Amino acid sequence: AEKSAVLLRNEDNLLPINKTAKVGLIGNFAIKPRYQGSGSSQINPHTLVSVHDAFIQNDVNFVYADGYAEHEVKPNKKKIAEAVKVAKNSDVVVLCVGLPESYEVEGYDRKTLDMPPSHNELIKEVAKVNENIVIVLSTGSPVTMPWINDVKSILLTHLAGSMTGPATYNLLFGVTNPSGKLSETYPLSLDKGLPGGEFLTSDQNVLYRESLYVGYRYYDTFREQVLFPFGHGLSYTQFNTSHHEIEEVKDGYNITMEVTNIGHIRGAEVIGIYTGKSRSLLYGPRKELRAFKKVYLDPGEKQKINIFLPTESLKAYCPVKQEWVLENVNYNVYVGINVQTTDEIFQILVDDANDLSYLKNYQKENEMYYRRADFNPSIKDFTTLFGGESLPLFFANRKRPFTLANNISDTTDYWWGRTIYKIMAKTSRKLAGDDVVLQEMAVETIKELPFRSLSALSSGEVSTNQRDAILLLVNGKPIRGIFKFLRKKK
C-alpha cells in the first residue's frame, strides 16, 4: 500500500504533516475506506484499519467530520457545513475522497471521469475556509480534478487494501517517503482524448480507430496537455541523474548512469528508458517505455545503475509483411522520470535492420496515422488501415426469430422481450439485497446474458426446458412457450 501510493501534488511542501499540527480529517472514506474493487475480486479481510483508526492509534491531534454519507453522491449541505466548521479550526485539512463503488465496478463501464458531486462540492466548500488541504484520493482509475488549484497536496492511494489506514498515516506524516508512479495518464477531461473516439456504437461494434495511440502514446505523441502524465510521482526528496553512457552488448544495449539523492531524507526514484524513431516508415507513438529501474538512496548517496535495453524491444510490427522488424533509422533513446520529463541522451543505428522502402505506398495510403497534428481518423481511414474494403463488423440480431446465442437485451423491441427482461432484472435486484452496486452489476449481467447461459447462471433454478420456453415466448409463440414452461424441469 505504501509503495504503490503516488504523490501527485505537493505545493509549498505541505506534506509531510507536522505531528504537532491540528488536523481536520474529513470524508466518510476516512472511517469506511474504499480499499478494494467490487464484484468477483471482493474479499473479507481479517482486519481492516481505516485512516481514522490509524490517526487514533498514532495520537494525531485531529477532529473528524463526515462531509458526505456512505454511498451518497449528491451534496449533503448539512454534512458539508459540519466539515467547513472543522476545516476553519484546523491547521491542515485531510480530505478523504474518490470514487464510490457505484462509480467503478466490473460488469459495466464508467459513465463519467468525474468524482461524485458530493465529493467535489465538499472540496470546493472546504477550500474556501482553509488553504492547507491534502486530498487523499481512493480510486481505481483516473478522475477529473476541477478543484486542483484550490488544494496544495494530492496523495493517490488507489485501492490500498485492508491496511489502508496505517499506510496513509505513514505517508502523510513522513514515516514513509512516497515513491509510487502513475501507470496511466490523468487527462484534463474526457473530451481531451482521441477526437471522434467512441466506446460502443448502436450496432454493438467498438472501433479502435486510435490504433497504437492508446493512453500516454496518444497524449505524448500529439502533445495534449494532461493533469498528470504517465510515470508521474513526486517524493519528499529530490534526485539527479548524470554521467549517462550506453554500450552495445549481445542482444541489446547497457545504459548506465549515476543517480544521486540531493535531498535530506531517504527515498526512491524510478528511472525510465523510452525510445522513439526519426523519419520512420512505420506509424507509431513518439515515445514508448522500454525499460525502467527503481533505486533506493539515502540522503547524499550516489549510485551507479545499469538498465538493459533489449534490441528485440525496438522492433515494430509491419502490417504489410506481417512480421516484427527493425528499421534502418536512428532510434532515439530518452531517459526520464515520466513520459513528459525526458531528455534525449543517445541515438542508436541498429545493425542488420530491415529495408522498409516498400512501405512508402502504405504510408501514403494511411497518411492520417502518420500525422503529428490534426489526428482524427475516420471509419474510412480505419478501414484502409485494417487492410480491406470493409470491416468485419458484427450486427446483433434484434429481429425474430431469436436463438440461444442472442442476448436478452436483443429481444426488448418486443413486448414479451421487455416483460421478461423486467422480471429478470427485478428478480436480480432482489437477490442482490441492499447493495446498490451488486444490484447494478446483476442488471447489467442480465442485459448482456445469452439465453444459452440462463440455466448455468441460475444454478439450475431455470431449467433448460424453461429456458427454451422463454425463447419461444420472445419469438411470439406464447401458447407453446407457456405449455413448455409448465412441464417438469429437466
VEXFIPA-751220 format. One record per residue (C-alpha): z, x, y. Coordinates in steps of 0.02 Angstrom, whole numbers, padded with zeros to 5 digits, always signed. Layout:
% residues N
ZXY;...
END
This chain:
% residues 490
+00000+00000+00000;+00041+00141+00121;-00113+00246+00082;-00235+00102+00095;-00172+00039+00264;-00286+00078+00412;-00226+00110+00589;-00368+00030+00687;-00299+00049+00863;-00151+00137+00945;-00161+00137+01135;-00027+00235+01228;+00040+00292+01059;+00141+00133+01043;+00159+00172+00859;+00266+00234+00779;+00402+00120+00848;+00563+00200+00909;+00705+00148+00794;+00813+00104+00945;+00686-00021+01013;+00721-00206+01016;+00583-00282+00911;+00514-00458+00912;+00449-00496+00738;+00331-00644+00747;+00222-00734+00620;+00253-00830+00459;+00165-00691+00363;+00320-00585+00401;+00425-00693+00285;+00290-00764+00171;+00166-00621+00159;-00016-00637+00112;-00003-00499-00016;-00138-00543-00144;-00302-00634-00167;-00318-00812-00228;-00392-00875-00390;-00401-00786-00556;-00330-00623-00485;-00161-00701-00443;-00006-00630-00524;+00180-00670-00515;+00265-00510-00455;+00436-00461-00522;+00491-00426-00344;+00412-00475-00178;+00479-00390-00021;+00421-00458+00146;+00415-00368+00314;+00565-00474+00367;+00661-00415+00213;+00615-00233+00246;+00672-00243+00428;+00842-00309+00372;+00857-00176+00236;+00823-00039+00364;+00937-00106+00501;+00798-00138+00626;+00858-00218+00788;+00746-00372+00786;+00732-00558+00819;+00614-00668+00718;+00505-00816+00766;+00383-00911+00655;+00238-00931+00777;+00148-01042+00652;+00194-01133+00492;+00133-01083+00319;-00048-01139+00290;-00055-01201+00471;-00224-01170+00553;-00206-01274+00712;-00098-01203+00852;+00083-01263+00847;+00140-01274+01029;+00324-01283+00985;+00321-01130+00871;+00213-01033+00994;+00338-01072+01134;+00480-01005+01024;+00378-00848+00990;+00343-00821+01175;+00530-00834+01211;+00566-00698+01082;+00424-00589+01149;+00491-00597+01328;+00654-00517+01273;+00581-00381+01161;+00532-00200+01193;+00396-00210+01060;+00319-00361+00975;+00258-00350+00795;+00139-00495+00761;+00101-00529+00577;-00064-00622+00569;-00227-00626+00472;-00319-00742+00354;-00227-00875+00254;-00279-00908+00075;-00383-01058+00126;-00497-00945+00229;-00547-00822+00093;-00543-00856-00092;-00653-00834-00243;-00768-00979-00282;-00831-01014-00107;-00890-00918+00046;-00801-00895+00210;-00863-01015+00343;-00822-00902+00491;-00770-00724+00535;-00633-00792+00647;-00448-00800+00607;-00367-00972+00615;-00341-01043+00791;-00154-01045+00755;-00154-00855+00741;-00275-00818+00884;-00186-00935+01005;-00017-00859+00959;-00079-00684+01002;-00156-00745+01165;+00005-00828+01225;+00121-00687+01172;+00009-00560+01259;+00041-00649+01424;+00226-00601+01422;+00229-00432+01333;+00103-00291+01337;+00179-00191+01194;+00102-00286+01050;+00073-00221+00874;-00040-00326+00763;-00004-00314+00576;-00164-00382+00501;-00162-00454+00325;-00339-00492+00270;-00456-00452+00128;-00612-00447+00238;-00665-00418+00420;-00615-00535+00560;-00662-00552+00743;-00534-00500+00874;-00559-00592+01039;-00387-00529+01092;-00417-00344+01056;-00398-00288+01237;-00232-00381+01251;-00144-00281+01115;-00105-00096+01102;-00096-00067+00915;-00176-00141+00760;-00119-00095+00585;-00230-00164+00447;-00127-00180+00288;-00261-00276+00191;-00178-00374+00049;-00044-00246+00015;+00039-00311-00143;+00220-00353-00184;+00290-00203-00088;+00200-00250+00072;+00365-00256+00169;+00429-00079+00137;+00254-00006+00158;+00230-00094+00326;+00402-00040+00386;+00368+00142+00340;+00201+00140+00431;+00266+00053+00588;+00416+00168+00609;+00332+00333+00563;+00414+00362+00394;+00235+00370+00330;+00084+00426+00431;-00066+00307+00411;-00216+00389+00328;-00325+00246+00265;-00507+00225+00314;-00615+00069+00328;-00730+00041+00180;-00827-00088+00281;-00884-00121+00458;-00791-00238+00576;-00929-00321+00679;-00903-00394+00852;-00958-00565+00792;-01059-00649+00656;-01215-00658+00765;-01213-00469+00788;-01278-00448+00611;-01457-00446+00550;-01570-00555+00658;-01635-00701+00557;-01514-00665+00416;-01468-00807+00301;-01342-00849+00168;-01419-00992+00073;-01575-01095+00103;-01585-01281+00068;-01680-01245-00092;-01539-01134-00160;-01626-00967-00129;-01546-00817-00046;-01675-00697+00026;-01608-00521+00054;-01732-00486+00192;-01623-00345+00259;-01666-00242+00103;-01573-00075+00114;-01499-00112+00285;-01332-00180+00225;-01163-00151+00306;-01147+00012+00401;-01326+00056+00351;-01382-00085+00466;-01260-00063+00610;-01281+00126+00620;-01470+00127+00597;-01501+00001+00735;-01362+00064+00850;-01270-00102+00850;-01104-00099+00939;-00960-00143+00823;-00773-00169+00835;-00735-00032+00709;-00862+00072+00612;-00865+00111+00426;-00743+00253+00391;-00636+00221+00545;-00450+00253+00534;-00325+00335+00654;-00172+00442+00623;-00012+00487+00714;-00076+00665+00720;-00244+00748+00761;-00364+00855+00661;-00503+00978+00697;-00644+01045+00587;-00730+01213+00612;-00823+01356+00526;-00946+01244+00435;-01051+01331+00303;-01174+01274+00170;-01230+01365+00013;-01362+01311-00111;-01296+01314-00289;-01351+01244-00455;-01390+01057-00441;-01337+01045-00260;-01251+01120-00110;-01074+01178-00074;-01017+01131+00101;-00862+01221+00163;-00761+01205+00323;-00588+01232+00393;-00482+01080+00433;-00331+01103+00547;-00188+00985+00588;-00171+01012+00775;-00034+00881+00796;+00153+00882+00769;+00178+00786+00606;+00110+00794+00429;-00043+00688+00399;-00205+00667+00303;-00386+00662+00356;-00544+00608+00265;-00698+00714+00294;-00862+00627+00255;-01032+00703+00218;-01180+00595+00273;-01365+00631+00255;-01522+00567+00339;-01706+00616+00344;-01830+00666+00478;-02005+00587+00476;-01979+00504+00307;-02121+00410+00223;-01992+00301+00136;-01899+00175+00242;-01711+00182+00241;-01549+00198+00340;-01522+00328+00475;-01371+00398+00382;-01290+00369+00213;-01122+00428+00146;-01147+00555+00005;-00975+00633-00022;-00801+00643+00052;-00634+00729+00031;-00457+00687+00086;-00348+00832+00140;-00159+00830+00175;-00093+00952+00305;+00074+00997+00384;+00082+01022+00574;-00018+01176+00622;-00080+01200+00444;-00260+01255+00415;-00352+01231+00252;-00525+01280+00192;-00605+01140+00094;-00761+01129-00013;-00866+00972-00036;-01007+00970-00163;-01168+00881-00114;-01274+00846-00270;-01462+00863-00249;-01477+00706-00354;-01387+00607-00219;-01528+00645-00096;-01657+00553-00199;-01727+00386-00141;-01817+00253-00241;-02005+00249-00222;-02065+00069-00246;-02246+00123-00271;-02212+00247-00412;-02055+00153-00466;-01955+00312-00482;-01822+00413-00389;-01898+00551-00283;-01856+00693-00164;-01959+00706-00006;-02039+00861+00067;-01949+00835+00234;-01795+00901+00321;-01635+00819+00260;-01506+00812+00399;-01326+00842+00345;-01189+00765+00452;-01003+00798+00445;-00883+00671+00519;-00730+00560+00505;-00829+00398+00511;-01012+00347+00515;-01018+00348+00706;-00915+00504+00736;-01026+00633+00653;-01109+00796+00701;-01272+00860+00628;-01220+01026+00555;-01360+01076+00436;-01539+01041+00387;-01599+01056+00207;-01777+01076+00143;-01769+01036-00042;-01866+01142-00167;-01984+01054-00288;-01994+00899-00177;-02125+00767-00210;-02283+00746-00109;-02273+00568-00045;-02427+00566+00065;-02493+00420-00038;-02358+00313+00046;-02449+00308+00214;-02534+00144+00171;-02369+00074+00107;-02288+00124+00271;-02423+00035+00370;-02409-00124+00265;-02220-00130+00284;-02208-00072+00464;-02062-00188+00503;-01946-00095+00384;-01982+00073+00467;-01930+00015+00640;-01779+00079+00732;-01785-00065+00857;-01833-00249+00856;-01794-00261+00671;-01815-00443+00621;-01906-00459+00454;-01990-00624+00420;-02013-00703+00249;-02192-00638+00256;-02129-00461+00289;-02007-00476+00144;-02141-00545+00029;-02253-00396+00067;-02109-00277+00037;-02073-00363-00127;-02249-00319-00180;-02329-00487-00208;-02415-00633-00127;-02265-00745-00160;-02081-00729-00202;-02009-00784-00372;-01907-00923-00294;-01801-01047-00390;-01807-01228-00339;-01667-01337-00405;-01725-01497-00488;-01648-01639-00388;-01756-01774-00466;-01736-01865-00632;-01737-01827-00774;-01591-01705-00767;-01547-01587-00909;-01392-01494-00967;-01449-01348-00858;-01430-01448-00696;-01277-01430-00585;-01179-01588-00549;-01220-01569-00364;-01406-01583-00407;-01381-01766-00450;-01296-01827-00291;-01454-01904-00218;-01424-02045-00342;-01282-02171-00344;-01223-02126-00519;-01226-01941-00475;-01124-01966-00316;-01000-02078-00404;-00970-01959-00549;-00956-01811-00431;-00825-01903-00326;-00725-01950-00481;-00729-01771-00547;-00685-01698-00377;-00538-01817-00358;-00476-01776-00533;-00492-01589-00500;-00391-01602-00339;-00256-01696-00431;-00247-01567-00570;-00235-01428-00439;-00072-01501-00374;-00015-01475-00195;-00102-01306-00174;-00240-01337-00045;-00329-01176-00093;-00335-01219-00278;-00396-01393-00233;-00542-01321-00133;-00582-01197-00272;-00582-01336-00401;-00700-01445-00300;-00821-01301-00268;-00818-01259-00454;-00861-01439-00500;-01001-01443-00373;-01088-01292-00450;-01045-01331-00631;-01192-01359-00750;-01175-01508-00867;-01179-01395-01019;-01012-01318-00965;-00917-01482-00944;-00837-01478-01117;-00787-01296-01110;-00713-01305-00935;-00613-01461-00976;-00540-01379-01132;-00612-01518-01238;-00548-01663-01132;-00730-01707-01102;-00814-01706-01273;-00995-01656-01298;-01028-01840-01335;-00954-01892-01168;-01045-01751-01079;-01210-01818-01146;-01157-01993-01095;-01129-01935-00915;-01302-01858-00916;-01376-02025-00972;-01286-02112-00828;-01354-01995-00694;-01526-02014-00771;-01518-02201-00735;-01479-02260-00911;-01309-02343-00886;-01307-02454-01042;-01346-02312-01162;-01228-02199-01066;-01080-02319-01070;-01101-02354-01257;-01112-02168-01294;-00961-02132-01185;-00854-02258-01281;-00896-02184-01451;-00772-02074-01542;-00758-01899-01469;-00843-01758-01559;
END
